[in-house]
Amino acid sequence: MLSWGVGPKPFDGVWAKHWYDAVHRSSGFASAEGDLPELRGELALINERALPLYERLAVHKISI
């Protein structure tokens, strides 16, 4: 699902009115809101190890 109609959905659940305001106003995915943060320490190491795996999978992504 790459796009959807604006507004609440019948399957949202009882907490939707408290949690989903931005979702109900949206109709699709937005671009990133800014630059990615600089990772340090353990997080940088995890990223360094995971990135090659992500890149191998990313070549199979669905693009529109």
All heavy atoms as a GROMACS GRO file, in nm:
protein
  507
    1MET      N    1   0.086  -0.116   0.000
    1MET     CA    2   0.000   0.000   0.000
    1MET      C    3   0.091   0.123   0.000
    1MET      O    4   0.158   0.151   0.098
    1MET     CB    5  -0.089  -0.004   0.124
    1MET     CG    6  -0.182   0.112   0.132
    1MET     SD    7  -0.318   0.092   0.247
    1MET     CE    8  -0.238   0.093   0.404
    2LEU      N    9   0.094   0.193  -0.109
    2LEU     CA   10   0.179   0.310  -0.121
    2LEU      C   11   0.101   0.440  -0.109
    2LEU      O   12   0.159   0.547  -0.094
    2LEU     CB   13   0.255   0.307  -0.253
    2LEU     CG   14   0.346   0.185  -0.271
    2LEU    CD1   15   0.408   0.187  -0.410
    2LEU    CD2   16   0.453   0.181  -0.164
    3SER      N   17  -0.031   0.431  -0.118
    3SER     CA   18  -0.116   0.549  -0.099
    3SER      C   19  -0.249   0.504  -0.042
    3SER      O   20  -0.285   0.387  -0.051
    3SER     CB   21  -0.135   0.623  -0.231
    3SER     OG   22  -0.203   0.542  -0.324
    4TRP      N   23  -0.321   0.597   0.017
    4TRP     CA   24  -0.449   0.567   0.081
    4TRP      C   25  -0.532   0.694   0.087
    4TRP      O   26  -0.479   0.805   0.070
    4TRP     CB   27  -0.428   0.511   0.221
    4TRP     CG   28  -0.333   0.593   0.303
    4TRP    CD1   29  -0.363   0.702   0.380
    4TRP    CD2   30  -0.192   0.576   0.314
    4TRP    NE1   31  -0.251   0.754   0.436
    4TRP    CE2   32  -0.144   0.678   0.399
    4TRP    CE3   33  -0.102   0.486   0.261
    4TRP    CZ2   34  -0.009   0.691   0.430
    4TRP    CZ3   35   0.032   0.500   0.294
    4TRP    CH2   36   0.076   0.600   0.377
    5GLY      N   37  -0.659   0.678   0.112
    5GLY     CA   38  -0.748   0.793   0.124
    5GLY      C   39  -0.731   0.863   0.259
    5GLY      O   40  -0.703   0.799   0.360
    6VAL      N   41  -0.747   0.994   0.258
    6VAL     CA   42  -0.737   1.074   0.380
    6VAL      C   43  -0.853   1.039   0.473
    6VAL      O   44  -0.964   1.010   0.426
    6VAL     CB   45  -0.738   1.224   0.344
    6VAL    CG1   46  -0.743   1.312   0.467
    6VAL    CG2   47  -0.618   1.259   0.259
    7GLY      N   48  -0.828   1.041   0.603
    7GLY     CA   49  -0.934   1.023   0.701
    7GLY      C   50  -0.924   0.892   0.777
    7GLY      O   51  -0.844   0.805   0.744
    8PRO      N   52  -1.005   0.880   0.880
    8PRO     CA   53  -1.003   0.759   0.963
    8PRO      C   54  -1.053   0.637   0.887
    8PRO      O   55  -1.126   0.649   0.788
    8PRO     CB   56  -1.096   0.792   1.080
    8PRO     CG   57  -1.172   0.913   1.041
    8PRO     CD   58  -1.100   0.979   0.928
    9LYS      N   59  -1.012   0.520   0.933
    9LYS     CA   60  -1.050   0.393   0.873
    9LYS      C   61  -1.125   0.310   0.978
    9LYS      O   62  -1.096   0.320   1.097
    9LYS     CB   63  -0.927   0.314   0.827
    9LYS     CG   64  -0.830   0.393   0.740
    9LYS     CD   65  -0.892   0.429   0.608
    9LYS     CE   66  -0.801   0.508   0.519
    9LYS     NZ   67  -0.796   0.649   0.542
   10PRO      N   68  -1.217   0.224   0.937
   10PRO     CA   69  -1.294   0.145   1.033
   10PRO      C   70  -1.207   0.049   1.115
   10PRO      O   71  -1.244   0.011   1.224
   10PRO     CB   72  -1.393   0.068   0.946
   10PRO     CG   73  -1.353   0.088   0.806
   10PRO     CD   74  -1.257   0.201   0.799
   11PHE      N   75  -1.090   0.014   1.066
   11PHE     CA   76  -1.003  -0.080   1.136
   11PHE      C   77  -0.897  -0.011   1.222
   11PHE      O   78  -0.808  -0.076   1.276
   11PHE     CB   79  -0.934  -0.173   1.035
   11PHE     CG   80  -0.872  -0.100   0.919
   11PHE    CD1   81  -0.749  -0.039   0.931
   11PHE    CD2   82  -0.938  -0.092   0.798
   11PHE    CE1   83  -0.692   0.029   0.824
   11PHE    CE2   84  -0.883  -0.025   0.690
   11PHE     CZ   85  -0.758   0.035   0.703
   12ASP      N   86  -0.904   0.121   1.239
   12ASP     CA   87  -0.804   0.196   1.315
   12ASP      C   88  -0.797   0.157   1.463
   12ASP      O   89  -0.692   0.164   1.523
   12ASP     CB   90  -0.830   0.346   1.306
   12ASP     CG   91  -0.782   0.405   1.174
   12ASP    OD1   92  -0.707   0.338   1.102
   12ASP    OD2   93  -0.822   0.518   1.145
   13GLY      N   94  -0.906   0.122   1.523
   13GLY     CA   95  -0.905   0.087   1.665
   13GLY      C   96  -0.945   0.205   1.753
   13GLY      O   97  -0.955   0.319   1.709
   14VAL      N   98  -0.964   0.175   1.879
   14VAL     CA   99  -1.018   0.274   1.973
   14VAL      C  100  -0.921   0.388   2.004
   14VAL      O  101  -0.964   0.496   2.044
   14VAL     CB  102  -1.063   0.208   2.106
   14VAL    CG1  103  -1.175   0.109   2.080
   14VAL    CG2  104  -0.946   0.139   2.176
   15TRP      N  105  -0.791   0.367   1.987
   15TRP     CA  106  -0.694   0.472   2.020
   15TRP      C  107  -0.661   0.562   1.902
   15TRP      O  108  -0.583   0.655   1.914
   15TRP     CB  109  -0.566   0.408   2.073
   15TRP     CG  110  -0.588   0.341   2.204
   15TRP    CD1  111  -0.600   0.207   2.227
   15TRP    CD2  112  -0.606   0.404   2.330
   15TRP    NE1  113  -0.622   0.184   2.359
   15TRP    CE2  114  -0.628   0.304   2.425
   15TRP    CE3  115  -0.606   0.537   2.372
   15TRP    CZ2  116  -0.648   0.331   2.559
   15TRP    CZ3  117  -0.628   0.564   2.506
   15TRP    CH2  118  -0.648   0.462   2.597
   16ALA      N  119  -0.720   0.536   1.786
   16ALA     CA  120  -0.687   0.612   1.666
   16ALA      C  121  -0.703   0.762   1.685
   16ALA      O  122  -0.617   0.840   1.642
   16ALA     CB  123  -0.772   0.564   1.548
   17LYS      N  124  -0.810   0.805   1.750
   17LYS     CA  125  -0.831   0.950   1.764
   17LYS      C  126  -0.724   1.016   1.850
   17LYS      O  127  -0.702   1.136   1.842
   17LYS     CB  128  -0.970   0.978   1.820
   17LYS     CG  129  -0.993   0.929   1.960
   17LYS     CD  130  -1.136   0.958   2.004
   17LYS     CE  131  -1.162   0.900   2.142
   17LYS     NZ  132  -1.299   0.923   2.184
   18HIS      N  133  -0.651   0.938   1.927
   18HIS     CA  134  -0.545   0.993   2.011
   18HIS      C  135  -0.407   0.983   1.945
   18HIS      O  136  -0.318   1.063   1.974
   18HIS     CB  137  -0.540   0.918   2.146
   18HIS     CG  138  -0.670   0.920   2.219
   18HIS    ND1  139  -0.718   1.033   2.282
   18HIS    CD2  140  -0.764   0.824   2.236
   18HIS    CE1  141  -0.834   1.007   2.337
   18HIS    NE2  142  -0.865   0.880   2.310
   19TRP      N  143  -0.388   0.884   1.858
   19TRP     CA  144  -0.255   0.857   1.804
   19TRP      C  145  -0.238   0.886   1.655
   19TRP      O  146  -0.127   0.902   1.608
   19TRP     CB  147  -0.221   0.708   1.822
   19TRP     CG  148  -0.202   0.665   1.962
   19TRP    CD1  149  -0.187   0.743   2.073
   19TRP    CD2  150  -0.196   0.530   2.008
   19TRP    NE1  151  -0.173   0.665   2.184
   19TRP    CE2  152  -0.179   0.534   2.149
   19TRP    CE3  153  -0.205   0.407   1.946
   19TRP    CZ2  154  -0.168   0.420   2.226
   19TRP    CZ3  155  -0.195   0.294   2.024
   19TRP    CH2  156  -0.176   0.300   2.162
   20TYR      N  157  -0.345   0.888   1.577
   20TYR     CA  158  -0.332   0.884   1.432
   20TYR      C  159  -0.362   1.016   1.361
   20TYR      O  160  -0.390   1.016   1.242
   20TYR     CB  161  -0.423   0.777   1.373
   20TYR     CG  162  -0.391   0.634   1.411
   20TYR    CD1  163  -0.480   0.533   1.383
   20TYR    CD2  164  -0.272   0.600   1.473
   20TYR    CE1  165  -0.454   0.401   1.416
   20TYR    CE2  166  -0.244   0.469   1.508
   20TYR     CZ  167  -0.335   0.370   1.478
   20TYR     OH  168  -0.309   0.240   1.511
   21ASP      N  169  -0.355   1.128   1.426
   21ASP     CA  170  -0.391   1.255   1.364
   21ASP      C  171  -0.314   1.278   1.234
   21ASP      O  172  -0.373   1.306   1.129
   21ASP     CB  173  -0.368   1.371   1.461
   21ASP     CG  174  -0.411   1.504   1.401
   21ASP    OD1  175  -0.529   1.515   1.362
   21ASP    OD2  176  -0.327   1.595   1.393
   22ALA      N  177  -0.182   1.264   1.238
   22ALA     CA  178  -0.102   1.287   1.117
   22ALA      C  179  -0.132   1.182   1.010
   22ALA      O  180  -0.133   1.214   0.891
   22ALA     CB  181   0.048   1.287   1.152
   23VAL      N  182  -0.156   1.060   1.052
   23VAL     CA  183  -0.188   0.954   0.955
   23VAL      C  184  -0.320   0.985   0.886
   23VAL      O  185  -0.332   0.971   0.764
   23VAL     CB  186  -0.194   0.816   1.024
   23VAL    CG1  187  -0.242   0.710   0.928
   23VAL    CG2  188  -0.058   0.780   1.082
   24HIS      N  189  -0.419   1.029   0.962
   24HIS     CA  190  -0.549   1.059   0.904
   24HIS      C  191  -0.542   1.176   0.807
   24HIS      O  192  -0.624   1.186   0.716
   24HIS     CB  193  -0.652   1.088   1.013
   24HIS     CG  194  -0.692   0.965   1.089
   24HIS    ND1  195  -0.752   0.971   1.211
   24HIS    CD2  196  -0.680   0.833   1.060
   24HIS    CE1  197  -0.776   0.847   1.254
   24HIS    NE2  198  -0.732   0.762   1.163
   25ARG      N  199  -0.444   1.265   0.823
   25ARG     CA  200  -0.428   1.378   0.732
   25ARG      C  201  -0.342   1.342   0.611
   25ARG      O  202  -0.331   1.420   0.517
   25ARG     CB  203  -0.366   1.497   0.805
   25ARG     CG  204  -0.462   1.562   0.903
   25ARG     CD  205  -0.404   1.687   0.969
   25ARG     NE  206  -0.314   1.650   1.079
   25ARG     CZ  207  -0.183   1.675   1.082
   25ARG    NH1  208  -0.124   1.739   0.984
   25ARG    NH2  209  -0.110   1.635   1.184
   26SER      N  210  -0.280   1.225   0.611
   26SER     CA  211  -0.190   1.187   0.503
   26SER      C  212  -0.261   1.102   0.398
   26SER      O  213  -0.369   1.048   0.422
   26SER     CB  214  -0.070   1.108   0.559
   26SER     OG  215  -0.112   0.979   0.600
   27SER      N  216  -0.198   1.091   0.282
   27SER     CA  217  -0.251   1.004   0.177
   27SER      C  218  -0.139   0.922   0.113
   27SER      O  219  -0.158   0.860   0.009
   27SER     CB  220  -0.322   1.088   0.070
   27SER     OG  221  -0.231   1.177   0.010
   28GLY      N  222  -0.022   0.922   0.176
   28GLY     CA  223   0.092   0.846   0.126
   28GLY      C  224   0.214   0.872   0.209
   28GLY      O  225   0.209   0.945   0.307
   29PHE      N  226   0.325   0.812   0.170
   29PHE     CA  227   0.450   0.829   0.243
   29PHE      C  228   0.517   0.958   0.201
   29PHE      O  229   0.520   0.993   0.083
   29PHE     CB  230   0.544   0.712   0.217
   29PHE     CG  231   0.494   0.583   0.276
   29PHE    CD1  232   0.437   0.486   0.195
   29PHE    CD2  233   0.501   0.560   0.413
   29PHE    CE1  234   0.391   0.367   0.249
   29PHE    CE2  235   0.455   0.442   0.467
   29PHE     CZ  236   0.399   0.346   0.385
   30ALA      N  237   0.575   1.030   0.295
   30ALA     CA  238   0.647   1.153   0.268
   30ALA      C  239   0.797   1.125   0.260
   30ALA      O  240   0.844   1.020   0.305
   30ALA     CB  241   0.620   1.255   0.379
   31SER      N  242   0.870   1.218   0.206
   31SER     CA  243   1.016   1.208   0.204
   31SER      C  244   1.069   1.231   0.344
   31SER      O  245   0.998   1.279   0.433
   31SER     CB  246   1.074   1.314   0.111
   31SER     OG  247   1.027   1.294  -0.020
   32ALA      N  248   1.196   1.200   0.363
   32ALA     CA  249   1.260   1.223   0.492
   32ALA      C  250   1.251   1.371   0.528
   32ALA      O  251   1.255   1.458   0.440
   32ALA     CB  252   1.406   1.179   0.486
   33GLU      N  253   1.241   1.400   0.656
   33GLU     CA  254   1.224   1.538   0.702
   33GLU      C  255   1.355   1.612   0.722
   33GLU      O  256   1.356   1.728   0.760
   33GLU     CB  257   1.143   1.539   0.831
   33GLU     CG  258   1.001   1.492   0.810
   33GLU     CD  259   0.919   1.492   0.937
   33GLU    OE1  260   0.973   1.529   1.044
   33GLU    OE2  261   0.801   1.457   0.929
   34GLY      N  262   1.465   1.547   0.702
   34GLY     CA  263   1.594   1.613   0.719
   34GLY      C  264   1.707   1.513   0.699
   34GLY      O  265   1.686   1.400   0.658
   35ASP      N  266   1.827   1.559   0.730
   35ASP     CA  267   1.944   1.472   0.718
   35ASP      C  268   1.939   1.362   0.822
   35ASP      O  269   1.883   1.379   0.931
   35ASP     CB  270   2.071   1.554   0.736
   35ASP     CG  271   2.092   1.656   0.625
   35ASP    OD1  272   2.039   1.634   0.515
   35ASP    OD2  273   2.159   1.758   0.651
   36LEU      N  274   2.001   1.251   0.790
   36LEU     CA  275   2.012   1.143   0.887
   36LEU      C  276   2.108   1.184   0.998
   36LEU      O  277   2.204   1.258   0.974
   36LEU     CB  278   2.064   1.016   0.818
   36LEU     CG  279   1.971   0.953   0.715
   36LEU    CD1  280   2.041   0.836   0.646
   36LEU    CD2  281   1.842   0.906   0.781
   37PRO      N  282   2.085   1.137   1.119
   37PRO     CA  283   2.175   1.174   1.229
   37PRO      C  284   2.311   1.106   1.213
   37PRO      O  285   2.322   1.001   1.150
   37PRO     CB  286   2.102   1.121   1.353
   37PRO     CG  287   2.018   1.010   1.303
   37PRO     CD  288   1.976   1.051   1.163
   38GLU      N  289   2.413   1.166   1.272
   38GLU     CA  290   2.545   1.104   1.273
   38GLU      C  291   2.548   1.000   1.384
   38GLU      O  292   2.516   1.032   1.499
   38GLU     CB  293   2.653   1.210   1.299
   38GLU     CG  294   2.792   1.154   1.299
   38GLU     CD  295   2.897   1.260   1.325
   38GLU    OE1  296   2.873   1.378   1.297
   38GLU    OE2  297   3.005   1.221   1.374
   39LEU      N  298   2.581   0.878   1.349
   39LEU     CA  299   2.584   0.770   1.447
   39LEU      C  300   2.723   0.760   1.507
   39LEU      O  301   2.824   0.774   1.439
   39LEU     CB  302   2.544   0.638   1.382
   39LEU     CG  303   2.406   0.635   1.318
   39LEU    CD1  304   2.382   0.502   1.248
   39LEU    CD2  305   2.297   0.660   1.422
   40ARG      N  306   2.727   0.730   1.638
   40ARG     CA  307   2.855   0.717   1.708
   40ARG      C  308   2.854   0.589   1.790
   40ARG      O  309   2.749   0.536   1.823
   40ARG     CB  310   2.877   0.836   1.801
   40ARG     CG  311   2.891   0.967   1.727
   40ARG     CD  312   2.930   1.079   1.822
   40ARG     NE  313   2.949   1.202   1.748
   40ARG     CZ  314   2.877   1.310   1.765
   40ARG    NH1  315   2.783   1.315   1.856
   40ARG    NH2  316   2.899   1.417   1.691
   41GLY      N  317   2.972   0.544   1.825
   41GLY     CA  318   2.986   0.431   1.915
   41GLY      C  319   2.923   0.304   1.862
   41GLY      O  320   2.938   0.269   1.745
   42GLU      N  321   2.850   0.236   1.950
   42GLU     CA  322   2.789   0.107   1.916
   42GLU      C  323   2.692   0.119   1.799
   42GLU      O  324   2.684   0.030   1.715
   42GLU     CB  325   2.719   0.051   2.038
   42GLU     CG  326   2.666  -0.089   2.018
   42GLU     CD  327   2.605  -0.147   2.144
   42GLU    OE1  328   2.669  -0.142   2.250
   42GLU    OE2  329   2.491  -0.196   2.133
   43LEU      N  330   2.618   0.230   1.793
   43LEU     CA  331   2.522   0.247   1.684
   43LEU      C  332   2.594   0.258   1.549
   43LEU      O  333   2.547   0.206   1.449
   43LEU     CB  334   2.434   0.369   1.708
   43LEU     CG  335   2.340   0.360   1.827
   43LEU    CD1  336   2.263   0.491   1.843
   43LEU    CD2  337   2.245   0.243   1.814
   44ALA      N  338   2.708   0.325   1.547
   44ALA     CA  339   2.786   0.335   1.423
   44ALA      C  340   2.836   0.197   1.381
   44ALA      O  341   2.836   0.164   1.262
   44ALA     CB  342   2.902   0.431   1.442
   45LEU      N  343   2.878   0.117   1.478
   45LEU     CA  344   2.926  -0.018   1.447
   45LEU      C  345   2.815  -0.105   1.391
   45LEU      O  346   2.834  -0.177   1.293
   45LEU     CB  347   2.986  -0.082   1.572
   45LEU     CG  348   3.043  -0.222   1.557
   45LEU    CD1  349   3.154  -0.224   1.453
   45LEU    CD2  350   3.092  -0.273   1.691
   46ILE      N  351   2.697  -0.099   1.452
   46ILE     CA  352   2.582  -0.176   1.402
   46ILE      C  353   2.550  -0.134   1.260
   46ILE      O  354   2.528  -0.217   1.172
   46ILE     CB  355   2.460  -0.157   1.495
   46ILE    CG1  356   2.487  -0.224   1.630
   46ILE    CG2  357   2.334  -0.212   1.430
   46ILE    CD1  358   2.384  -0.189   1.736
   47ASN      N  359   2.548  -0.003   1.236
   47ASN     CA  360   2.520   0.048   1.102
   47ASN      C  361   2.624  -0.001   1.002
   47ASN      O  362   2.590  -0.045   0.891
   47ASN     CB  363   2.515   0.200   1.104
   47ASN     CG  364   2.484   0.258   0.969
   47ASN    OD1  365   2.373   0.242   0.919
   47ASN    ND2  366   2.582   0.324   0.909
   48GLU      N  367   2.750   0.003   1.040
   48GLU     CA  368   2.857  -0.040   0.952
   48GLU      C  369   2.841  -0.187   0.913
   48GLU      O  370   2.864  -0.224   0.799
   48GLU     CB  371   2.991  -0.017   1.022
   48GLU     CG  372   3.112  -0.053   0.940
   48GLU     CD  373   3.241  -0.030   1.018
   48GLU    OE1  374   3.250   0.071   1.090
   48GLU    OE2  375   3.331  -0.114   1.005
   49ARG      N  376   2.800  -0.269   1.008
   49ARG     CA  377   2.783  -0.411   0.981
   49ARG      C  378   2.656  -0.441   0.902
   49ARG      O  379   2.650  -0.533   0.822
   49ARG     CB  380   2.782  -0.489   1.112
   49ARG     CG  381   2.918  -0.492   1.179
   49ARG     CD  382   2.912  -0.568   1.307
   49ARG     NE  383   3.043  -0.574   1.370
   49ARG     CZ  384   3.064  -0.620   1.491
   49ARG    NH1  385   2.965  -0.667   1.564
   49ARG    NH2  386   3.186  -0.621   1.542
   50ALA      N  387   2.551  -0.364   0.926
   50ALA     CA  388   2.422  -0.391   0.862
   50ALA      C  389   2.410  -0.332   0.722
   50ALA      O  390   2.336  -0.384   0.638
   50ALA     CB  391   2.308  -0.338   0.950
   51LEU      N  392   2.479  -0.223   0.696
   51LEU     CA  393   2.463  -0.152   0.570
   51LEU      C  394   2.489  -0.239   0.447
   51LEU      O  395   2.411  -0.235   0.351
   51LEU     CB  396   2.549  -0.026   0.567
   51LEU     CG  397   2.521   0.071   0.453
   51LEU    CD1  398   2.375   0.114   0.451
   51LEU    CD2  399   2.612   0.192   0.464
   52PRO      N  400   2.594  -0.321   0.444
   52PRO     CA  401   2.613  -0.406   0.325
   52PRO      C  402   2.495  -0.502   0.302
   52PRO      O  403   2.458  -0.528   0.187
   52PRO     CB  404   2.742  -0.483   0.356
   52PRO     CG  405   2.813  -0.398   0.456
   52PRO     CD  406   2.706  -0.332   0.537
   53LEU      N  407   2.437  -0.553   0.408
   53LEU     CA  408   2.321  -0.642   0.394
   53LEU      C  409   2.202  -0.565   0.340
   53LEU      O  410   2.130  -0.611   0.250
   53LEU     CB  411   2.286  -0.705   0.529
   53LEU     CG  412   2.397  -0.789   0.592
   53LEU    CD1  413   2.359  -0.830   0.733
   53LEU    CD2  414   2.428  -0.909   0.506
   54TYR      N  415   2.179  -0.445   0.392
   54TYR     CA  416   2.071  -0.360   0.343
   54TYR      C  417   2.090  -0.330   0.194
   54TYR      O  418   1.996  -0.338   0.116
   54TYR     CB  419   2.066  -0.230   0.423
   54TYR     CG  420   1.973  -0.129   0.363
   54TYR    CD1  421   1.837  -0.135   0.387
   54TYR    CD2  422   2.020  -0.030   0.276
   54TYR    CE1  423   1.749  -0.045   0.328
   54TYR    CE2  424   1.934   0.060   0.218
   54TYR     CZ  425   1.799   0.052   0.244
   54TYR     OH  426   1.714   0.140   0.185
   55GLU      N  427   2.211  -0.297   0.156
   55GLU     CA  428   2.238  -0.263   0.016
   55GLU      C  429   2.213  -0.382  -0.076
   55GLU      O  430   2.165  -0.365  -0.189
   55GLU     CB  431   2.379  -0.208   0.001
   55GLU     CG  432   2.393  -0.070   0.063
   55GLU     CD  433   2.536  -0.020   0.071
   55GLU    OE1  434   2.630  -0.101   0.060
   55GLU    OE2  435   2.553   0.102   0.088
   56ARG      N  436   2.244  -0.503  -0.030
   56ARG     CA  437   2.216  -0.623  -0.110
   56ARG      C  438   2.066  -0.641  -0.129
   56ARG      O  439   2.020  -0.684  -0.235
   56ARG     CB  440   2.276  -0.746  -0.044
   56ARG     CG  441   2.425  -0.757  -0.062
   56ARG     CD  442   2.487  -0.876   0.008
   56ARG     NE  443   2.420  -1.001  -0.022
   56ARG     CZ  444   2.437  -1.112   0.048
   56ARG    NH1  445   2.517  -1.112   0.152
   56ARG    NH2  446   2.374  -1.222   0.014
   57LEU      N  447   1.988  -0.613  -0.026
   57LEU     CA  448   1.843  -0.625  -0.037
   57LEU      C  449   1.781  -0.510  -0.116
   57LEU      O  450   1.683  -0.529  -0.188
   57LEU     CB  451   1.780  -0.628   0.104
   57LEU     CG  452   1.811  -0.752   0.187
   57LEU    CD1  453   1.761  -0.731   0.330
   57LEU    CD2  454   1.749  -0.874   0.126
   58ALA      N  455   1.838  -0.392  -0.104
   58ALA     CA  456   1.781  -0.272  -0.166
   58ALA      C  457   1.773  -0.282  -0.319
   58ALA      O  458   1.686  -0.220  -0.380
   58ALA     CB  459   1.859  -0.148  -0.126
   59VAL      N  460   1.858  -0.362  -0.380
   59VAL     CA  461   1.853  -0.374  -0.526
   59VAL      C  462   1.725  -0.442  -0.571
   59VAL      O  463   1.687  -0.434  -0.688
   59VAL     CB  464   1.977  -0.448  -0.584
   59VAL    CG1  465   2.104  -0.374  -0.554
   59VAL    CG2  466   1.983  -0.591  -0.536
   60HIS      N  467   1.653  -0.506  -0.479
   60HIS     CA  468   1.529  -0.577  -0.512
   60HIS      C  469   1.404  -0.497  -0.473
   60HIS      O  470   1.293  -0.548  -0.484
   60HIS     CB  471   1.525  -0.713  -0.442
   60HIS     CG  472   1.641  -0.799  -0.476
   60HIS    ND1  473   1.655  -0.860  -0.600
   60HIS    CD2  474   1.751  -0.832  -0.406
   60HIS    CE1  475   1.768  -0.928  -0.601
   60HIS    NE2  476   1.828  -0.913  -0.486
   61LYS      N  477   1.421  -0.373  -0.430
   61LYS     CA  478   1.306  -0.295  -0.385
   61LYS      C  479   1.212  -0.262  -0.499
   61LYS      O  480   1.251  -0.257  -0.616
   61LYS     CB  481   1.352  -0.166  -0.317
   61LYS     CG  482   1.412  -0.065  -0.412
   61LYS     CD  483   1.461   0.056  -0.337
   61LYS     CE  484   1.523   0.155  -0.435
   61LYS     NZ  485   1.574   0.273  -0.368
   62ILE      N  486   1.087  -0.239  -0.464
   62ILE     CA  487   0.987  -0.198  -0.562
   62ILE      C  488   0.995  -0.047  -0.576
   62ILE      O  489   0.989   0.026  -0.477
   62ILE     CB  490   0.847  -0.240  -0.515
   62ILE    CG1  491   0.838  -0.391  -0.503
   62ILE    CG2  492   0.740  -0.184  -0.609
   62ILE    CD1  493   0.710  -0.441  -0.439
   63SER      N  494   1.009   0.001  -0.695
   63SER     CA  495   1.016   0.145  -0.722
   63SER      C  496   0.904   0.184  -0.815
   63SER      O  497   0.868   0.110  -0.906
   63SER     CB  498   1.150   0.181  -0.785
   63SER     OG  499   1.256   0.150  -0.699
   64ILE      N  500   0.855   0.303  -0.793
   64ILE     CA  501   0.748   0.356  -0.879
   64ILE      C  502   0.798   0.477  -0.953
   64ILE      O  503   0.867   0.558  -0.904
   64ILE     CB  504   0.624   0.391  -0.797
   64ILE    CG1  505   0.566   0.264  -0.738
   64ILE    CG2  506   0.521   0.459  -0.883
   64ILE    CD1  507   0.444   0.286  -0.654
   0.00000   0.00000   0.00000
